[in-house]
Amino acid sequence: MNKKIKKTTVILYLLLLLLSLLLGLVWFLSPLSGFMYDKQVEITITFIGSLIGGITTLIALWISTNETRKIQEENRKDQNNLIILKEKKEFRTNAFIIENDLKICFKDLFNILVQYSLDNAKPDMKKEERIRAILSWKEILRGINYSSSWRAEIRTLSSIMKMDDLNYIYEMYTLLEKSKQFLNLSENNKHSYVEVHRNIELIPKEFVFNEKFLEDYSNLKYCVEEHDYYVKIYEFDHNKPSTPGMEPPPKVSLEEKEDLKVNIENLKYIIYSSKKVFEDIREEQENNHLKYYDFLNDKWKSIFKELHEISNDNN
């Protein structure tokens, strides 16, 4: 019984005592107090006793009702607190899983794009030699692992995260599924350079990385493609039968061929200069001075910050 109820009970008993004294005084001062005293006093005592008993019963009932209500309220609060704690635990767990899932996958994607840029930017090597180098880093191609229950984990966070961010996360997982499928195919050494190049190009890099990284990657890739095309034109022998199903490059004059040779050498210089960006990235990675996180776009940095706050919320 708390202090408030004890205080109320004492006050009520004092009121009862005062009422009893008052009734006795009224009877004593009444003109009728001298008549039929013996009978009336018995009736009066019985009445006062009944009154006190009834009021005492009401007080006990009131106290019991309030105590019961209080216990029910406390039980309800405890149940609600347990539900809240369970929900918060689910929020923290799923936010942690999604955050780490995507960070690991983004690191894999970053390493694939950096390694591809380095191995592909070798203009003095034939495509066949480049593809052997690319297909040799199977440990990278086997990456992109994530939780199989990512849909349920995203749904769990729907009550505390912005729908726009959750849709962004959902789309990212679907793109990762496609990328993983195609990159796993690239483990087969029988794939051609064109097929592997296509599979790597399906990586959703525009959805993940910042403009600076995408610009460096695209510029280098474009120069390599242009160089390879010029080399194909320059070296193609139109006197030999062409491969069935493949359109031969256009014929060029001797003068045009000389121009092509100059363009090829210029592109080689540009390729080696552009490749330096990725060589520096790899060197800094090996020295632990650079993290892939620096190359993510602002959208993902914001989402990761939100996921990290949820997974570390202990309130």
N, C-alpha and C positions, 0 to 999 in steps of 0.2 A: 504494500500500500504506500503510495507516494505521499510527500509532505502535504500537498494540496488537499488530498482526500482526508488525511488525518485531521487537518485543521477544520475542514468542513464538518466532520463527525463530531468534534469537540463542541463546535458552535451549536449544532443541532441538539446535542444532549443538554447543553446549558439552557437553550431555549425551552426544552421540555421541563427541566427543573424549575425554571422561572414560571412556566405556565402552570405547573402543579401548585407551586406556592401561591400564585395569583388566585387560582380556583379555591384553594383552602382559605385564603384571606377573605375572598368574596363570601364564601359560605359562613365564615366565622362572624363577619360583620352583618350578615343578612338577619332581618327581624325574625326569620323562620328558624334561625339556628337553635333557638331554645326549645322548639317543638319537635317532637319525634326525632330527637337527636340520635338515639341509638340506631334507629333504622336508617336514617339518612346518611349517617357517617359511613355505614357499611356500603350503602349504594355509591356514595361519593368515592370511597376508596376503590371500589370495584371499577367504577367509571374511569378514574384517573389511571388505574393499573392497565385497563384495556387500552386507554388512549396512548399511554406510554408504550405498551407492547406493539400496538398497531403502527405507531410512528417509527418505533425501532425496526420493525419488519420492513417498512418502506425504505428506511435509511439503508438497511442491509441489502435490500433489493437494488436500490439505486447504486450503491457501491459495487455490488456484484456485476451489474449491467455495464457500468463504466469500466471496470477492470476487464470484463470480457471484450468490450469494444476496443479497449486499448491493446489487448493481446492480439485480436484479429488484425488491427491496423499494423502492429509490429510484424506479424507474420506476413501480411501482404507486402509490406516494405521489404522484408527479407527476401521474399520470392521475386519481387521486382528487381532488387539488387543482384540476385543470382542470375536473372535473365540478362540484365545489363552487363554483368561481368562476363557471362558466356558470349554475348554478342561482341563485346570489346575484344575478347580473346580471339574470336573468329576473324574480326576485322584485322587485328594485329598479325595473325598467322597468314591470312591470305594476302595482305598487303606486302608482307615480307617475301612470300613465295613469288608473287608477280614481279616485284622490284628486282629480286635476284635472278629470276628467269630471264627477264629482258636484258638486264645488264650483262649477263654471261653471253646471251645470244648476240647482242650488239658488239661485244668484244670479238666474238667469232667472226661476225660480218666484217668488222673493221680489219681484222688480220687477213681475211681472205682478199679484200680489196687492195690492201697494201702489198701483200705478197704477189697478187696477180699483176699489179702495176710494175713491180720490180722484175718479175720473170718475163712478162710480155714485152717490156721495153728494152729489148735486145735486138736492135735492127740488123746486127751482123750475123744473127742466128736465123736459120730457117724456121718456119712455123712448126715443122715436125719436131725440131729440137726444143723449141719453146714449150710445146704441149707436153713433152716428156717431163720437163722441169715442173710445170704446173700440176700435172697429175701425180707428182711424187710427194706433194704435201697432203697426204691423206688424213693426217691427224687434224688438219684444219677443216677439211671437207666433211669429216665425221662429226663436227661440232653441231651447234644449234640444237641443243637439248633443252627441253622445257617440260613443265608439269602437264600430265595428260588430262587433268581435271581443270584446266584453265578457264573453261566456260563457267563452271560452278563458282570458282574463286572470284571471277569478275562480278557475277550476280550478287555475291555476298556483300560486295562493296557498293552496291547500287544506292544504298540509303545514306552513304556518307561522302560519296565523291560526285563530282559534276558529271552529268551524262555525256557531255562532249568529250571529256577525258576518257571515260570508260569506253565509248565508241572508238576512240583513237587506239586504245589498248586492244580492244577486240579485233579491229582491222589489222593491227600489227601481228597478232598471233596467227591470223589466217594467212597473211603474207609469209610469215616464217614457215608455216606448214608447206607452202608451195616451194619456197626456197630450199628447204631441207630435202624435199622430194627430188628436185632437179640436181642439187649438189651431190646427193648420194649417187645419182646416176653417173656423175662425173668421175666417180672412183674407178669406173671401168676404163682400163687403159686402151680399149679399142675405140673410144670416142675420138672424134676428129677435133681439130683445133676449133673449127666453126661451132661445133656442138657445145664444147666446153665454154667457149667464149659466150655463146647464147645463154647457157645456164647461169654463168656468173653475172651476166647483165640483168638477169631476172631478180637479182638481190634488190630488195626495196630500199636502196641507198638514199633516194630522194626523200624518203619517209622518215629517215633516221638522222642523217648527218647534216652538218651546217654547210652554208654556201661555199665557204673557202675550200673545204675538203672536196666537195663535189666539183668545184671548178678545176682544181688541180688534177683530180682524177679524170675528168672528161677531156681536158686539154691534152693530157698525155695519151689517153686512149685514141683520141682523134688523130693525133700526129702519127701514132703507130699504124693506124688503119690507112691513113693517106700514104705513108711511106711504103707499106706492103702493097698497096694498089699500084703505085708508081713502079716499084720493083717488078711486079707481075707484068706490067706493060713493057718495061724495058727488056726483060729477059725472055719474054714469050717468043717462041719460034713458030711463025705462021706456016712454015713449010712442013711442019709435022702435024699429023692428025690430032685434033683436040679431043679431050676426054668426053665421052658421050654424056649428054645432059648438062654440060657446062658450056656457057657462052664464052667464047674467046675474047680477050681484051681487044680494043681497037688497034688498028695498024697505025704506026707513026713513021714519019720520015726520019732521015738521018739527023737533020737539024733539030727536029722535035726530040729525038732520042738524046741529043746532047743536052738539051734543056731539062729533060727528065733526069739526067745524071746529076745535074747541078741541084735540082730540086730534092733529089734523094739525099745528097750530101748535106744540104741545108736542114732537111728534116731530121737527119741523124743528130746534128748538133742540137736542135731544139729538143729532141727526145732525151738526149743525155742530160741536158740542162733541166728539163722538167722532171726527169727521174730522180734528180738530186733531192727534191722535196721528200720523196718517199724513202730514199736512203737515210735522210736525216731523221725521219719519223722512226724508222726501224732502229737506228743507232740510239736514239733517245729512249725508245722502249727498252732496249737491252740494258741501258744504264739506269732504268727506273726513273727517268726524269720526265717522262711523258705518259699520259694515260689516254686511252681511247675516249674517255668521258669528255675530254676537252673538245672533241670534234662532233659531239652530238648537237642537234639543233635545240633552240630555246624551249620548244614545246616539250621535248622529252626531259630536259633538265627540270622544268616546272613539275611535270608529272612524277618524276622520281623524288623530288623534294616532298611532294604531297604524300606519296606512298611511304616514304621514310618516316615522316611525322606520324602517320597512322600506326605503323609497325612499332614505333617507340613510345606510343601514348600509354602511360601507366596510370593515368588518372581514373 
